[in-house]
């Protein structure tokens, strides 16, 4: 039992997350890679497994210690907070927004206590979070708050390319004001540190411009000259291999 334990937060009960989780759990390749625990509502997962045509039985758990990791089971740490009779699938619901947040909260708590090795998050609805009175714009911000993390950014990962964002979940009209020298520099440093932690001894960071043609020497905007370029220069002085914009 040396494979990692991954806690899959079920996502919005009215959304596609439970079905995605069921399909993943039915994949033998996925099952072989880790010990998988759904953090959610067992009633919703039972319906999702049926809709996904996954040949799996759902087993509710009251605590992680009761997990058996049997290959034919969907083991759910059952918070029992999303009665299927109380919401409509595909509709925004305050109840579902609150439930989705509680799955993330429990997953983070288990991860911080080293009871699980990582969390995998199924989709949530920002609109449902707002309906529930939760002032969060997405997973990135929720995870930062729950872990007490001040310096953070969203990182997208592909096989050969990683993308880190200077801004996240804001209206497009606000972006230029948020592309400050300090924020760009901090994001470059976060990206560099993340790549080192992921095993890249000498990360290369290409910094995009904000404006068309990276501003064309100020013709289409001056953020590249006033904030982005100086942030890159500052990072290079620190020994970071950053280029652009």
Buried (B, 14 or more C-beta within 10 A) or exposed (E): EEEEBBBBBBBBBBBBBBBBBBBBBBEEEEBEEBBBBBBBBBBBBBBBBEEBEBEBEBBBBEEBEEBEBEEEBBBBBBBEBBEBEEBEBEEBBBBBBBBBBBBBBBBBBBBEEEBBBEBBBBBBBBEBBBBBEBEBBBBBBBBBBBEEEEEBBBBEEEEEEBEBEBBBEEEEEEEBEEBBBEBBBBBBBBBBEBBEEEEEEEBEBEBEBBBEEBBEEEEBBBBBBBBBBBBBEBBBEEEBEBEBB
